[in-house]
Amino acid sequence: MTWKRALPWIALLLLAGLVLGDVRPPGGWPDWLGGGSDPQLRAGGRVSARVERVVDGDTIAVTIGDGDRRERVRYLGVDTPETVKPNTPVECGGEAASALNRRLVQAGEKLTLQFDRELRDRYDRLLAYVYRARDGLFVNARLVRDGAARTLSIRPNTAHAIELARLQSAARDARRGLWNAC
């Protein structure tokens, strides 16, 4: 048997050994393989949350479930101008994006967080598509539609990339928000 033919079998045996032997790679399994220590937070899953505060145009602080778990949530698929980044000046449109986000998701607001393939970014923030519980408003999309955010597609979290790109194109064509002021 040649190496090229044997390689798939070797890989399968190694994988079986890892799974059956309960051996985990350093840092645990990636989220897309079911990693993470909290069964409530899983790739592709949903959780209920309540807004504690709006941090800026694309980040909020929430409590999850019954309020016993606090998390910082970064909106997936969008990017707003900076307003609170250390050693960075407030960017054009940043204050307007933060103000719109505060109007959309006020403190105490109930939300549904929908996860994509990766749960966290390098700053350990949860990555989510955010929906208001009271009316189902897709907050990420509203920010883009109103010109307060640009799209930001980072693989593998691209479930809404096409929808958000269409909304950005319409906002740019209509010169809404950032597309007019900046």
N, C-alpha and C positions, 0 to 999 in steps of 0.2 A: 504494500500500500504506500502510495506517495504521500508526502507531507500535505499537498493540496487536498487530497481526499481525506486524510486523517484529521485535518484541522477542525472541521465542524464537529466531529466526534469528541475531540479533545475539549473543545469549548463546552459541549453539552455535559461532559463528565465533570468539568470544573464547576459549571453552574449548579449541577445537581449536588456536588459536594458542598458548595456554599449554602445552598438552601437546606439540604438535609442535615448538615452539620451546624446549622444556625450560626454560621460564620458571617459577619457583616464587614463590608469594606470600611476603612477609616472614615469617620464622619457619618456613617449610616448610609442607607440606600437613598438614592435621589428621590425626590417627591414623585416623579412620574413612574417610579417602580414601587410606589406604595410606602415610601419612606416617611419620616416624620414621627414624632412620638405621640402626637395627639390624634386619636381616631376621629375626633370631631372635625379636624382640619385635614382634608384630603384633596388631592388633585381632582378637579372636576366636580367637587362637592359644593354644598351651599350651607351657610349658617346664618342665623339671625343675630343681629347686633343692634346696639343703641349708640348713637353719636354722643361722645363726651365733649369733643371740641373739634373745630376745623383748624387744621394746622396751616394750610395754604390752599392754593387752587387745586391741587391733585393729591392731597394727603389729609387724612382725618385720624383722630384718636377715637377708639370705640371700646365698648365692653361687649363681650360675646356671651350669648346664652343668658344665664341668670345674673350676669354682671360680675361673676367671680374671675373672669379672665380679661385683662386689658391688653389691647394691641394697637399698634400704629398701622394704618392701612394706606398703601400707595395704589392709586387708581391704575388699572391696566389699560394699555392702549392709548394713553393720552399723556401729554406733557404741557404744563403751564409755566409761564415765566416765573422766575425765582423771586421770592419775597422774604424768605427767612433763612436762606443758605448762609452759613457763616463766611465772613470775608468776601461776600459777593454783594454788589449793589442791587437794589430792587430793580428788576427788569421791566421794560415797557409792557404794560398790560397785566403785570403781576397783581397789582392791587385790585384791578377789576375782576380778575379770575378768582382771587380769594373771596371777594365780596359776593360774586355769583355763587360760589361753592357754599358760602355761609347761608345764603338765601335758600339754596336747594336742600341742604342737609343741616338743619339747625340742631343745636344741642338738645338731646332728648329724643330726637327723631329715630324711629325704628327703621332698620334697613335689612335687606338681604344681601349678603356678600356671596358672589359666585366666583369660584376659583377656576383657573385654567390649568395648565399642565405643571407649572412650577408655583409653589406656594409662597416663597420668600425671595426678596432681593438680597444683595450683598450687605445691606444695612439691617437685615433681619426684620424688615417690614413685611406684613402680609400683602400679597398682590391680589387685587380683586376687581371684578366688575361690580359696581355698586348700584343697587336698586332701592328706591324708597318703598317701604312696606305698604304705606297707605294707598298708593296709586300705581305702583309698579314702574315709576319713572326711572329710566336708565340714565343715571347721573353722568357717567362718563360720556355718553353720546350727547347729552344736553350741553355739556361744556364745549364740545367740539362744534356742535350745531350753532351755538351762539357766538362762536369765534373767540372763546376764552381759552381754548386749548388747541394745540396741534396734535396730530396723531403721532404715536410712538409705538411702532410694532417691533417687539423683541421676541424672536423665536425662543422657545416653542409656544409662547403665550400669544396666539394670534387668532383666537376664536372669532373676534369681532372686527378684525382688521379691515375687511372689505366694507362693511357698514360704516365704520368710522372714517375711512378714506372718502367715501361718497359724501358724508356730512361735511368733512373738511373742504372738499372741492366746492360744495354749494356755499359754504360760509365765505370762502375766498372770493368766489364769483360775485357774491352779494356785498363784499367788503365789510363784513360784520366783525366787530371786536378787534382782535389783533390785526386782521387783514386790512383794517382802515387806519388804526391808530399807530401802528408800529412799522 
